[in-house]
C-alpha cells in the first residue's frame, strides 16, 4: 500500500513537472509560428530579386527611321538587364548619318544607349570622347549626349572644337549637327589661323 502510494505520488510529481515543460514548448512553437507568419507577410517589392543580365560581345545597335538608318553603334561589349530600355556599352564607335554629305563618328570607352529615348551617352574613362565630322571638324570632351529627336549634341563639361585653321575651347556645348552650329556656354577661347 505504501509502495502504491509512492508510485502514484511519483507519477503525480512527474506529471506536474512535465506540464510546465509542455506548456513552454507549445508557447515557443506559437511564437515561432507567429514570427514566420509575420516574416512571410513582408511585401515582395521591398526585396526584389536581381534581374537577369545579358552580356553581348561585338554588339551592334541600329536606329532606323522609316526604312533609312539614322545612326548605329558598334561596341566591344554590351550589357542589359531583363526588361530594361538602357544598354551599357564599352569601347564603342557610333556613326550618325546626319545628311547624305555629312557623317558624325563618335568614339569612347564607355556609354549608354537609351532605346526609348532614342539617344546615347558616351563618357571618358581614360581617353576623351571624340566626335569627328566628315567635313573635318572634331569635338573633344569628357562626355557627350546625343539626342536623336532634337538632333542635338550636348555636354556640360569642357569642350575643344578643332577645325581647319581653328581651335575653340569652352564649357557647356549645345550643337545641332545638321546645321553645323555650335554654342559654348562659358569660358570661351578661340584661336583662328590663316
N, C-alpha and C positions, 0 to 999 in steps of 0.2 A: 504494500500500500504506500509506504513511504517512497519506494522506488518509483511507482507510477506517478506520484505527485511530482517527484523530481524531474521526470521526463516531460510531464505536462508543463511544468514551470519553465523548463529549459526551452521547450518549443515556443512557449509564450514569450520568453525573453528574446529568442532568436526572431520570432515573428515581429515583435515590436521593434527590434533593431533593423530588420530588413525594410520595414515600411518607410522610414526616412530616406534610406538609400534609393529605393524605388521611386519615391516622390522626387528626389533630387535628379535622378536620371530622366524622368518624364519632363521635369521643368527645363533641364538642359536641352532636351530634344525639342521642346516647344520653342525655346529661344533660338536654337539653330535653324529651325524651320522658318521662324519669323524673319530672321536675318537673311536667309536665302531668298525668301519671298520678296523682301524689300530690295535686295540686290537685283533681282530679276526684273523689277519694275523701272530700272534706270532707262530713260529713252535711248534708243539706238543712235540718234543724232549726236549725242554727246561723245560717243566713242566710235566714229566712223572707221570702217576698215580701209586700209590704204588701197587706192585704185591701182589697177594693173598698169604697168608702164611698158610701152613698146619702144625698143631702140632699133633704129634703122641705120645701116651704113650705106654710103653712097646714095644719099637721099636727094630727090628731085621733086620740087613743087612747082606747078604751073598755074598761073592765074589767067583765065581766058574770059573775054567779054564778047558775047556773040560767038563767032567762030574764030576770032583773032586772039592770039596770045598777047597779053598786055605785059606781063613780066613773069620771070621764072627764077627759081633759086636752086642752086646745087650746093650741097653741103656734104662734108666728110661723114658727119654723124648727126642724127636727129633723134629726139625723144619726145613722146607724147603719151599722156595718160588716157585711160578709157573715158570717153565722154567729154574730153577737153577740146576746146577750139584753138588752143595755142600750142605751137610746136617749138621746142627749144632746139636750136641748131648750132653746130660748131664747124669752124673752118669753111666759111661759105663764100660763094660768089653769086650775086644777084644781078640779073640783066633786066633792065626796064626798057621796053621798046616804046620810046616817047613819041617819035614821029618816024616816017619812013627813012628820013635822012639823019636821025639823031637817036643814039642809044646811050644809056647810062649803065655803067658797070660798078657795082658796089662790092667791095671785098672787106671781110672782117673775120675775127676769130670766134665770136660768139654772137648769137642773136635769137630773136623770137619771131615766128610768123603767126599772125592772128588771122585765121581763116574767116571768121565772122566779120571782122573789121576791114578786111582786105588791105592789110598793111603789114610791114615788117619793121623790126627794130634791130639795129646792129650796134654792138659796143666793143670797146677796146678791152683787150686783156693785157697783152704786152706790146702790140703794134697798133698804131692808129688806124681808124677806119678810113678807107679811101673810096671816093665816088668819082669815077672818071667818065667824062662825057666824050663822045666820039669826035667832037669838034675841037678837042684839045684842052678844055677846062677840067681842072681837078679840084675836088673839095676834100680836105683832110680834117678829121675831127676825132674826138674820143668816142662819140656815139652819134648815130643818125637815125631818124624816124621817118620812114616813107609812108605816106597815106595815099592810097590809091584813089579814093573817092574825091579827094581835094586836089589830087595831082600835086602834092606838096612834100618837100623835104624840110624837116625841122631838126634843130638841136639847140639846147640851151648852153652848151659848152663852148670852148674855144674853137675857132674855125680858121683855117687857112684856105684861101682860094688862089689857085695857081692857074695862070693862062699865058698865052703868048705875050711876052713883054710886060707882065704884071704879077704882083703879089699883093693880096688883100688879106688882112687879119682882123679878127674881131671876136666878139662873143654873141651868141644867140643868132642863129641863122634861120631865115624863112625863105625858101626858094621854090619857084614854080618852074620845073624843068622844061615844060613845053615852050614857054616863052623866054627861057634863059634869063629870068630875073632873080636877083639875089638881094636880100635885105639883111644887114647885120645890125644888131640892136645897140651894142655899146662897145667902147674901146676900139674903134675902127681905125686902122692904119693901112695906107695903101702906098705902093711904090710902082710907078709906071716907067718903063724904059723905051727909048726909041722915039 
